[in-house]
Amino acid sequence: MENNVRQLLLQMERWGEENDAQQTERSLKMLNLEPETAQLLSIMVQSGQRTRLLEIGTSNGYSAIWLAAAVQRTGGHLISIEHSERKQTMAASNLEKAGLSELVTLRLGDALEVLRELEGPFDLVFLDGDRHQYLALLPLLLTRLAPNALLLADNVLSHPDEISPYLAAIDALEDFENVVIRVGKGLSVALKQS
């Protein structure tokens, strides 16, 4: 990763932590991914040569920058969905600063509605938005996954009650292997068997 992108990410980490500590309203928090989880996602993209990525929950673009920098190496592209226009504007600005805008398509709206318009197939999907929506998103996602796709979900250890219906649904699928990795706030990594 280029040094200017690393510096921008460090600035975003610090600002995100300061912002979130001051905000009482959840919608005004950035709730950025932990750096070690973001780096793990980048490694998964690069090592698997993944090229068609979908992120649900852009926020201010922190994780999108990590993913875009990874697909820059694999020759891929990221679509990222955000429901907050304010946060999407911040993400667009941050991606521009990182020089990665061309690798990302930002989509504004409710994830369920936007996902219905997307065809896929995706070889990596990262869920980091409204956790209560994951179970409803799953049937749509399953029809848009490539063979050997990774389906990732954050916050599985920090918010187990909200994530447990989604995890149970993944575990019930015969053609998926799933493991929870104790990194950051907990990452579910589900592999779709070919």
C-alpha positions in Angstrom: 0.0 0.0 0.0 1.3 3.4 -0.9 2.5 5.7 1.9 0.0 8.5 1.2 -2.8 6.0 1.5 -1.4 4.6 4.8 -1.2 8.1 6.2 -4.8 8.9 5.1 -6.0 5.7 6.8 -4.1 6.6 10.0 -5.8 10.1 10.0 -9.2 8.5 9.4 -8.6 6.1 12.3 -7.7 8.9 14.7 -10.5 11.1 13.5 -13.0 8.3 13.6 -12.1 7.4 17.2 -12.4 11.0 18.3 -15.7 11.5 16.5 -17.2 8.4 17.9 -16.2 9.2 21.5 -17.9 12.6 21.2 -21.1 11.5 19.5 -24.1 10.1 21.4 -26.2 9.6 18.3 -25.3 6.3 16.6 -26.1 7.6 13.1 -23.4 10.3 13.5 -20.7 7.8 14.5 -18.3 6.4 11.8 -18.0 3.0 13.5 -14.9 2.2 11.4 -13.5 -1.3 11.1 -10.6 -2.1 13.3 -7.2 -1.8 11.5 -6.3 -5.4 12.0 -9.6 -6.6 10.6 -9.2 -4.2 7.6 -5.8 -5.6 6.9 -7.1 -9.2 7.1 -9.8 -8.3 4.5 -7.0 -6.9 2.3 -5.0 -10.1 2.6 -8.0 -12.2 1.7 -8.7 -10.2 -1.4 -5.1 -10.3 -2.6 -4.3 -13.9 -1.7 -7.5 -15.1 -3.3 -7.1 -12.9 -6.4 -10.7 -11.6 -5.8 -11.9 -9.0 -8.3 -15.6 -8.5 -7.8 -16.2 -7.1 -4.3 -19.4 -5.9 -2.6 -19.4 -4.0 0.6 -22.6 -3.2 2.6 -22.0 -0.3 4.9 -19.5 2.2 3.5 -19.6 4.8 6.3 -16.8 7.3 5.6 -14.9 4.9 3.4 -12.3 3.6 5.7 -12.8 -0.1 4.9 -13.6 0.8 1.2 -10.1 2.3 0.9 -8.5 -0.9 2.3 -10.6 -3.0 -0.2 -9.9 -0.7 -3.1 -6.2 -0.8 -2.5 -6.4 -4.6 -2.5 -8.4 -4.7 -5.8 -5.9 -2.3 -7.3 -3.5 -5.2 -7.1 -5.9 -7.9 -8.3 -7.4 -5.8 -11.2 -10.8 -5.8 -9.6 -13.5 -3.4 -8.6 -15.6 -2.7 -5.4 -19.2 -1.7 -5.2 -20.1 -0.2 -1.8 -23.6 0.5 -0.5 -24.3 3.2 2.1 -27.7 4.5 3.3 -26.5 7.8 4.7 -25.9 10.5 2.1 -23.6 12.4 4.5 -21.4 9.4 5.0 -21.3 8.6 1.3 -20.1 12.1 0.6 -17.3 11.7 3.1 -16.4 8.3 1.6 -16.3 9.8 -1.9 -13.9 12.5 -0.7 -11.7 10.1 1.1 -11.5 7.7 -1.8 -10.5 10.7 -4.0 -7.8 11.7 -1.6 -6.5 8.1 -1.7 -6.5 8.1 -5.5 -8.8 5.1 -5.6 -12.1 6.5 -6.8 -11.9 4.8 -10.1 -11.9 1.4 -8.4 -15.1 1.9 -6.4 -18.7 2.4 -7.3 -20.6 4.1 -4.5 -24.3 3.3 -4.3 -26.7 5.2 -2.0 -29.8 3.7 -0.6 -31.2 0.8 1.5 -29.0 -2.2 1.0 -32.0 -4.5 0.2 -33.2 -2.2 -2.5 -29.8 -1.6 -4.0 -28.9 -5.3 -3.9 -32.0 -6.2 -5.9 -30.5 -4.0 -8.8 -27.1 -5.7 -8.7 -26.4 -8.8 -10.8 -23.1 -10.1 -9.5 -21.5 -12.5 -9.3 -19.3 -11.4 -6.4 -16.4 -13.3 -5.2 -16.2 -11.4 -1.9 -19.0 -9.8 0.0 -18.4 -7.8 3.2 -21.3 -7.1 5.5 -20.6 -4.1 7.9 -23.9 -2.2 7.9 -27.3 -2.7 9.7 -26.8 -6.0 11.4 -30.6 -6.6 11.7 -30.7 -6.7 7.9 -28.1 -9.4 7.4 -30.6 -12.3 7.5 -32.9 -10.5 5.0 -30.0 -9.8 2.7 -28.8 -13.5 2.7 -31.2 -14.9 0.1 -30.4 -12.1 -2.3 -26.7 -12.5 -1.7 -26.7 -16.3 -2.2 -28.0 -15.8 -5.8 -25.1 -13.4 -6.5 -22.1 -15.3 -5.2 -19.5 -16.8 -7.5 -18.2 -20.3 -6.7 -15.6 -20.2 -3.9 -16.9 -16.7 -2.9 -16.2 -15.4 0.6 -19.1 -14.0 2.6 -17.8 -11.9 5.5 -19.7 -10.3 8.4 -18.2 -8.0 11.1 -19.3 -7.5 14.7 -20.1 -11.2 15.4 -18.4 -11.1 18.8 -19.3 -7.5 19.8 -23.0 -7.9 18.9 -23.7 -11.7 19.2 -27.5 -11.3 19.8 -27.9 -9.3 16.6 -25.7 -11.5 14.5 -26.8 -15.0 15.7 -29.8 -15.4 13.4 -27.5 -14.7 10.4 -24.8 -17.1 11.7 -27.4 -19.8 12.3 -28.7 -19.4 8.7 -25.1 -19.6 7.3 -24.3 -22.7 9.4 -27.5 -24.4 8.1 -26.3 -24.1 4.5 -24.8 -27.3 3.2 -22.5 -25.7 0.6 -20.8 -23.2 3.1 -18.0 -23.5 5.6 -18.0 -20.8 8.3 -15.6 -19.8 11.0 -15.6 -16.9 13.4 -12.2 -15.3 13.7 -11.4 -13.4 16.9 -10.0 -10.3 15.2 -11.3 -6.8 15.9 -15.0 -7.2 16.9 -15.2 -10.7 15.5 -15.3 -11.6 11.8 -17.5 -14.4 10.3 -15.8 -15.9 7.3 -18.0 -18.1 5.2 -16.7 -19.9 2.1 -19.2 -21.0 -0.6 -18.0 -24.4 -1.9 -17.8 -24.7 -5.7 
